[in-house]
């Protein structure tokens, strides 16, 4: 479980690694919709049968490639945000 306010570093003290977000930075930055009409965000979580063999600060594509054939469950949450 990740606590609120997790430090934005590639490897946490627990050994857990964080990848790059859509802004090209380490860690979670949260939704930042453009001004105007609501914007849809899709959050995905995967249950795996192994620890992925990826380097810290891996990109989304590197992670998606590494998890192929290791997904044993997944869930998706769609959120609508606006400002």
PAVEX-535041 format. One record per residue (C-alpha): residue in three letters; residue number from 1; x, z, y. Coordinates in nm, 3 decimals, padded with zeros to 5 digits, m for minus. Each point is the difference from the previous one (the first is absolute). Example, Ala and Ser with C-alpha at 12.3 -4.5 7.8 and 13.67 -1.06 7.14 Angstrom:
2
aa:Ala | i:1 | X:01.230 | Z:00.780 | Y:m00.450;
aa:Ser | i:2 | X:00.137 | Z:m00.066 | Y:00.344;
# end
This chain:
83
aa:Unk | i:1 | X:00.000 | Z:00.000 | Y:00.000;
aa:Unk | i:2 | X:00.122 | Z:m00.082 | Y:00.348;
aa:Unk | i:3 | X:m00.066 | Z:00.251 | Y:00.272;
aa:Unk | i:4 | X:m00.111 | Z:m00.096 | Y:00.349;
aa:Unk | i:5 | X:00.285 | Z:m00.091 | Y:00.233;
aa:Unk | i:6 | X:00.248 | Z:m00.114 | Y:m00.268;
aa:Unk | i:7 | X:00.338 | Z:m00.075 | Y:00.153;
aa:Unk | i:8 | X:00.063 | Z:m00.372 | Y:00.046;
aa:Unk | i:9 | X:00.314 | Z:m00.033 | Y:m00.210;
aa:Unk | i:10 | X:00.068 | Z:m00.236 | Y:m00.290;
aa:Unk | i:11 | X:00.053 | Z:00.283 | Y:m00.254;
aa:Unk | i:12 | X:m00.185 | Z:00.333 | Y:00.029;
aa:Unk | i:13 | X:00.151 | Z:00.333 | Y:m00.114;
aa:Unk | i:14 | X:m00.221 | Z:m00.024 | Y:m00.313;
aa:Unk | i:15 | X:00.168 | Z:m00.329 | Y:m00.092;
aa:Unk | i:16 | X:m00.310 | Z:m00.204 | Y:00.085;
aa:Unk | i:17 | X:00.077 | Z:m00.325 | Y:00.180;
aa:Unk | i:18 | X:m00.187 | Z:m00.161 | Y:00.287;
aa:Unk | i:19 | X:m00.017 | Z:m00.373 | Y:00.054;
aa:Unk | i:20 | X:m00.032 | Z:m00.209 | Y:00.312;
aa:Unk | i:21 | X:m00.336 | Z:m00.012 | Y:00.173;
aa:Unk | i:22 | X:m00.162 | Z:m00.300 | Y:00.174;
aa:Unk | i:23 | X:00.196 | Z:00.085 | Y:00.315;
aa:Unk | i:24 | X:00.329 | Z:m00.036 | Y:m00.191;
aa:Unk | i:25 | X:00.072 | Z:00.375 | Y:00.019;
aa:Unk | i:26 | X:00.030 | Z:00.275 | Y:m00.262;
aa:Unk | i:27 | X:m00.308 | Z:00.213 | Y:m00.063;
aa:Unk | i:28 | X:m00.369 | Z:m00.007 | Y:00.081;
aa:Unk | i:29 | X:m00.109 | Z:m00.079 | Y:00.358;
aa:Unk | i:30 | X:m00.376 | Z:m00.024 | Y:m00.045;
aa:Unk | i:31 | X:m00.246 | Z:m00.260 | Y:00.120;
aa:Unk | i:32 | X:00.064 | Z:m00.168 | Y:00.336;
aa:Unk | i:33 | X:m00.281 | Z:m00.252 | Y:00.046;
aa:Unk | i:34 | X:00.003 | Z:m00.252 | Y:00.281;
aa:Unk | i:35 | X:m00.232 | Z:00.077 | Y:00.290;
aa:Unk | i:36 | X:m00.349 | Z:m00.141 | Y:m00.035;
aa:Unk | i:37 | X:m00.214 | Z:m00.035 | Y:m00.307;
aa:Unk | i:38 | X:00.054 | Z:00.223 | Y:m00.307;
aa:Unk | i:39 | X:00.286 | Z:m00.084 | Y:m00.235;
aa:Unk | i:40 | X:00.000 | Z:00.048 | Y:m00.378;
aa:Unk | i:41 | X:00.284 | Z:00.182 | Y:m00.181;
aa:Unk | i:42 | X:00.035 | Z:00.011 | Y:m00.378;
aa:Unk | i:43 | X:00.190 | Z:00.292 | Y:m00.153;
aa:Unk | i:44 | X:00.109 | Z:m00.039 | Y:m00.364;
aa:Unk | i:45 | X:00.136 | Z:00.257 | Y:m00.243;
aa:Unk | i:46 | X:00.144 | Z:m00.071 | Y:m00.343;
aa:Unk | i:47 | X:00.054 | Z:00.218 | Y:m00.307;
aa:Unk | i:48 | X:00.309 | Z:m00.120 | Y:m00.186;
aa:Unk | i:49 | X:00.149 | Z:00.060 | Y:m00.343;
aa:Unk | i:50 | X:00.355 | Z:00.024 | Y:00.139;
aa:Unk | i:51 | X:00.205 | Z:00.081 | Y:00.307;
aa:Unk | i:52 | X:00.072 | Z:m00.326 | Y:00.177;
aa:Unk | i:53 | X:00.354 | Z:m00.131 | Y:00.011;
aa:Unk | i:54 | X:00.011 | Z:m00.078 | Y:00.374;
aa:Unk | i:55 | X:00.240 | Z:00.096 | Y:00.274;
aa:Unk | i:56 | X:m00.098 | Z:00.233 | Y:00.286;
aa:Unk | i:57 | X:m00.168 | Z:m00.187 | Y:00.288;
aa:Unk | i:58 | X:m00.129 | Z:m00.269 | Y:m00.238;
aa:Unk | i:59 | X:m00.234 | Z:m00.261 | Y:00.145;
aa:Unk | i:60 | X:m00.361 | Z:m00.046 | Y:m00.107;
aa:Unk | i:61 | X:00.091 | Z:m00.315 | Y:m00.196;
aa:Unk | i:62 | X:00.284 | Z:00.179 | Y:m00.183;
aa:Unk | i:63 | X:m00.233 | Z:00.284 | Y:m00.097;
aa:Unk | i:64 | X:m00.282 | Z:m00.233 | Y:m00.112;
aa:Unk | i:65 | X:00.245 | Z:m00.197 | Y:m00.214;
aa:Unk | i:66 | X:00.143 | Z:00.319 | Y:m00.157;
aa:Unk | i:67 | X:m00.342 | Z:00.142 | Y:m00.090;
aa:Unk | i:68 | X:m00.108 | Z:m00.308 | Y:m00.195;
aa:Unk | i:69 | X:m00.079 | Z:00.093 | Y:m00.362;
aa:Unk | i:70 | X:00.013 | Z:00.374 | Y:00.085;
aa:Unk | i:71 | X:m00.344 | Z:00.059 | Y:00.160;
aa:Unk | i:72 | X:m00.225 | Z:00.221 | Y:m00.213;
aa:Unk | i:73 | X:m00.257 | Z:00.066 | Y:00.273;
aa:Unk | i:74 | X:m00.069 | Z:m00.084 | Y:00.361;
aa:Unk | i:75 | X:m00.240 | Z:00.081 | Y:00.282;
aa:Unk | i:76 | X:m00.078 | Z:m00.150 | Y:00.335;
aa:Unk | i:77 | X:m00.147 | Z:00.143 | Y:00.321;
aa:Unk | i:78 | X:m00.114 | Z:m00.221 | Y:00.286;
aa:Unk | i:79 | X:m00.015 | Z:00.154 | Y:00.345;
aa:Unk | i:80 | X:m00.137 | Z:m00.150 | Y:00.322;
aa:Unk | i:81 | X:00.184 | Z:00.102 | Y:00.316;
aa:Unk | i:82 | X:m00.033 | Z:m00.102 | Y:00.363;
aa:Unk | i:83 | X:00.120 | Z:00.103 | Y:00.344;
# end
